[in-house]
Amino acid sequence: MYKLFYALKSASMGMRVLLEEIGAPYELLETSVESGKPRPLEQLAINPNGWVPVLTWDGGAMYEAAAITIFLCDRHPEAQLAPAVDDPARALYLQTLVYFSNSIQNAYQLTYYPDRFADSPAEESSAVRRGARRLRETWTIIDDQIGDNEWVLGQSFSAADIYLFMLTTWLRQAKGHPAIDEFPNVRRIADLVVQRPSVQRVYQPWIENPEY
């Protein structure tokens, strides 16, 4: 039994999709991503940052979405959500997940949490603008990487496609973000991923209202 500290509008939603795809039993532990709201002590004991996702299981616990993705896919190879360690596609899989985490997610942080990157409130608008530009730069890299591939890694669906979809749901033009239509290959894959039953279940609030 996995336990997932969970909040809407966060990366924990993508991790829940992974658990649904794997078919493993899991329990959601509600928490928050809003500043100033308390977090469960068990969550903070694992991740003192107070962020989600946080995953626990008998004998272990971890945080960071990309790390959880790699862990779950390797622990459940029968789900066929990741290339095996000796598969030539493994390198691109790992590279893409780390790029998603280190580059695209960091760009989002600049726009959602500009106070973390500015010395004063007066400078926060500059961080937001830089984050929006960085989102366009990083999504363009991924769009070009995908090219004519059916999926992120080629012809096979993988956890990288779930992660991509998760990140696209955070795009908000009201924050100055680029529109997803600027990245046609990203949009094409996101439109395929959203049709999966696991995504329909988890992302129903976003499907009904992308600005929720």
Secondary structure, DSSP 8 states (H G I E B T S, - for coil): -EEEEE-TTSTHHHHHHHHHHHT--EEEEE---STT----HHHHHH-TT--S-EEEETTEEEE-HHHHHHHHHHH-GGG--S--TTSTTHHHHHHHHHHIIIIIHHHHHHHH-GGGS-SSGGGHHHHHHHHHHHHHHHHHHHHHHHTT-SBTTBSS--HHHHHHHHHHTT--GGGT---GGG-HHHHHHHHHHTTSHHHHHHTHHHHH-TT-
